[in-house]
């Protein structure tokens, strides 16, 4: 049944935005996503800005990390697009990029960590899932973290 208030129907994995942290995270995330065969993939690396204080890492170093991560995604998804965002708030940058690429879903793989680590980091996963304006898909973590 459908009404005028229903959101438009679209394939969940038609156009996914995939936030990635580094090369290893990109590799693991792409491999976890591969069996679901998304139509279009855009990898996103967010460089956290300091907001009036020195940046966590030099911009050049962050851009190298991003490029290595994009290469890892393209090993699995050769046609993947990539974006680099610069922001103090990682989740807001993800939401903005999702809007810009008109993502059908945001797809990520939890990086884990104990509750204390999640609390201290602001638990980005919780904010991502609870504040998104589109579906958020958490990929299963296959195998133990190394």
N, C-alpha and C positions, 0 to 999 in steps of 0.2 A: 504494500500500500504506500502511496506517495502523496505528499501535500506540497503546497507552495513553499512551506517553511523547511522542507527537507533539503539538506545540502546536496549539491550536484553529485551524481554518482561518478566515480572515477576509480581506476585501478589503484590499489594501495601502493604498489611498487612501480608505478608508471614512471615516476621521476623523483628519485630519492636524493636527499642531501645527507651526506655521511661525514659527520665531524670526526677528525682524526688528530691525534696528539703528536705522534712521531712515526718513524718508519716501522717499528715493531707493532705498534697499535694499528697502523694502516694495514699491514700485512694480515694480522689476525682478524681485523674487522672485515676486510675484503674477502678473506677465505670463509668467514662465517656467513657473509651475505651471498656468496656465489651460488649456493644451492637454490636460492629463492629467485634467481634469474630476473633481476630488475631490468626494466626497459632502458632507463637512463640513470646514470650515476654522476653526482657532483660531489667530489671530495672537498671538504672544508677544513682548513687549518686556521686556528685563531691564535694570533700573537697577542698575548696579554700585555696591555700598556700599563704603565705605572701610575698614571693620573697625578702628575705633579711630583712624583718621586722617580728615581731611576727605574728603567724597565728591568724586568727580571733577567732577561738575556739581551745582548745586543741584537738590533734588528737584523743585521747581516746573518748572524748565527741562526736566528729564528727562521729566516727565509731559506737557509740551507736545510734546516730540519724539515720545513714544509715541502721543499722540492724532493727530498729523499722520500718523504711520506707519499707524495703524489706518484712517484715512480713505483712505489710498492703497490699502490691501488691499481695502477695501469698494467701491472703484471697480470692481474686477475681480470680487470675491466679495461681493455685497451682503449676504448672510446670514451672513458670517463673524462669529465670536465673537472677543473679545479678552481678553487678560490682561496684567497688568503684574506682574512679580516684582521683588523687591528682595533682592539677594544679593551676596556678595563673589565667589562662584564662578558665572560665567555658565552653564557647562555643567551644574552641579548644579541650578541653577534650571530649566533646560530639562528635565532628567530629571524633576524633581519636578512640573512643570506637565504633562508628558506623562502621568505617572501619574494626576494629578488629573482630567484630561479624558478619560482612557482612550483616548489616541491610538493609532491603528493603526500610525502611523509618524510620525517626525519628518522634516520636509521642509525643506531649506535650500538656499540658493544661496551658494556660496563667494564670499567678498569679494575673494579674490585676494591679491596682495602677493608680494613675493619671499621666498625662503627665510629671509633674515635677519629680515624683518618677522614672518614666521610663528613663527620661533624666539623672538623677543623677546616676542611676544604669547602665548606658551605654546601656539601652534597649537591653537586651540579645535576646529578641524575634526577633528584626529586624536583628541582626547579624546572628542568627540561620537560619532565612528564606532566607536571601539574599546571604549568603556565602556557603550554604550547597551544597554538590556534589551528593545529593540524595533527593528524595521527603521529605518534612517536612509537617506533618499533625498537624494542630492546632485543638484540640478537643473543642467542644462547652462547655462553662461554664454554667452548669445547676444550676440554683438557685443562690441566693445572697451569696457573701462571708461572712463568719462569723468571 
